[in-house]
Amino acid sequence: MKYLYDLHIHSALSPCADNSMTPVSIVAQASAVGLEIIAITDHNCARNVRSAVEVGEALDVLVVPGAEIQTNEDVHVVCLFPDCDALDAFMEKIPFSELLNDVDAFGEQLVVNSDDEVVDTEKRLLLCGAGISETELYKLAARFGGVAVPAHVDREAYAMPAVLGGVPEYYKAVEFSAYGEGMPGYEDKVTITDSDAHYLEDIGKKRNFIELPERTAKALIDLLRRE
């Protein structure tokens, strides 16, 4: 079966995302534009994922638990997991920076529940590199049943090819940005194209389909791991 997807969406937890990007609004917008599989991938934090999964179950949108981790090389990697428990266990093992957020400089970092209520703010600045390398991150994601996918490899900023000179062969999938034309050299990998949405109107703006045997997070992860 082919499913319409968008696997790189930021919620209001990410300081660079609009405050309208609540779990309820994201999933409702995804449903409205026909998306069947999405992932909430906030910077270095996953505190809005469970709410989004809950809303997704109500609106028949599969929300894959995830996060976008910034490594100590300043590379962005989208990490996806079969369930929220696996994601949370993975996140607990990453040594994140303890620098505090400056709301005036970087924006709010809102934790929002499935009733669309702001219940907390994340105090830790989420726009810092974590104390983990991309190699360590790849292994850690696999340890918890997930997959690590180099983000927006066709960009210059925070992209693995631009920063490190290439993508190591142990990655079986890479992500292209929504409005790029892709790039050669990844014919041997699974490629996905995501919005990296920070605003509601960007969710699912480009129509991308993925073929899976069933609409589950495990089936998606198996494909991205080539298993």
Residue, then its C-alpha position, 0 to 999 in steps of 0.5 A: m500500500k502507498y501512504l501519503y507521509d510527512l516525517h519531519i514536523h516541528s511542534a511549538l516545543s521547538p523554539c523556531a516553530d510557530n506557537s500555533m503548531t500544537p499537537v492538535s493543530i498539527v494532526a488536524q492539519a495533516s488529516a485535512v490535507g490527506l496525510e496518513i503518516i506523520a512524525i513530530t520531530d522537535h529539536n532535541c526534545a520529545r515532550n509533545v509526542r505522546s499528545a500527538v500520538e493520542v490525537g492521531e489515534a482519534l483522527d486516524v493519522l499514524v503519528v510515528p514517535g520521533a525527534e530531530i537530534q543535533t549531534n556534537e558535529d552540529v549535524h541534524v538527524v531525524c530519529l524515529f521509533p516504534d512507540c513512545d516508550a522506546l523514544d523516551a528511553f532513547m532520549e534519556k541516554i543522550p547528554f543534552s546541553e543544560l544551557l537555559n533558553d532565552v525566550d526573547a532571543f530564541g522563542e518559546q518552547l511550549v509543552v502542549n497536551s492533547d486537549d490543546e492546553v499549554v501545560d509547561t515550557e521546556k527550560r533547556l535551550l533546544l537549539c544546541g548540539a548534544g554531547i553525542s556523535e552521529t555514529e553514537l547516535y546511529k547505534l543508540a537509535a538502533r539499540f532502542g528499535g529505532v532508526a536514524v536518518p540524516a536530515h535534509v542532506d541537500r541543504e548546507a546548514y546542519a546537513m551531514p554531507a555539508v558538515l562531514g563531507g558525506v553520509p556513512e554507508y551504515y545509514k540506509a536512508v536519507e532525507f531530502s528537503a521538501y523543495g529541493e530537487g534531491m541530489p545524486g549519489y544516494e541511489d543505493k539508499v531509501t530516500i524520503t522527502d519531508s516538509d521540515a514544517h515550522y508552520l501549519e500551512d507547510i505540513g504536507k505541502k508537497r505530496n509524497f508517498i511511501e510504500l509499506p506492507e502495513r501502516t505501522a511505525k514498525a513497518l516504516i522503520d523496517l523500510l528505513r533500516r532496509e530490514 
